[in-house]
Amino acid sequence: MKIIKAKDYNDMSKKAAGIFFSQITLKQDSVIGLATGSTPIGTYKKLIEMYNANDLDFSEVKTVNLDEYVGLSGESDQSYRYFMNSNLFNHINIDKANTHVPNGLASDKELESENYEKLIKSLGGIDMQLLGIGTNGHIGFNEPNDCFDKYTHEVNLTESTIKANTRFFASEADVPKTAISMGIKTIMGAKKIVLIANGSAKADIIYDSCFGPITPNVPASALQLHPDVTVIVDEEAYATIAAKLK
Ligand code: GLP
């Protein structure tokens, strides 16, 4: 695990975008795993800037997103499909047919999950996966105490995640209670992983994920077992690591 300390959110976003820039430059038809949440928005902005400067071509890139809320259509502005379209896909030359997000409206969630795994396999696997992290250590929507051995599946969101995500909805009651998410096993199958985190609220969980025991209690701790993970954190998110290293 490589840990890169960035100065601030802007610097973290620039460094993360730079890594994806290199990946897509080296392999134009890369399969990129994407994440939602507030953390990656700056990274997507930097990638759009690179595209606008004619430095980056997404025409052959394929993407697979980590997760989607159950019950929301892609047109709903709280859905992760909508988030991806408005924060990235609408602004670059990617073919939307090459962008994939689980279908939150699928009537058979198990079948949708199986098909999502098949899709990832048919694309040749994920070359580079971007991750944010929840304050309880969740990656994608893999909540604490689920097992590491799962592929894409329907997950029950914990109360703390529902609370944390209420800010994007009109009220807590509107936050979906379940989601379809790549499992830890799917994420671990990516050839390279880049995890980004900023802000003091993420400091303890970043320390636990990178240096604590490897346990389903902290889903992101599974990443310690992956051979190619880069963690980019701003100074605030690095605080607990810095304090313990003193
Ligand atoms: C959601 C997403 C995660 C994301 C997390 C953190 O729960 N499913 O993929 O990492 O939020 O969000 P934020 O970046 O807003 O802190």
Boltz pocket constraint, residues with backbone or C-beta under 6 A from the ligand:
constraints:
  - pocket:
      binder: B
      contacts: [[A, 35], [A, 36], [A, 37], [A, 38], [A, 39], [A, 40], [A, 66], [A, 67], [A, 131], [A, 132], [A, 133], [A, 134], [A, 135], [A, 138], [A, 139], [A, 140], [A, 141], [A, 161], [A, 165]]
      max_distance: 6.0
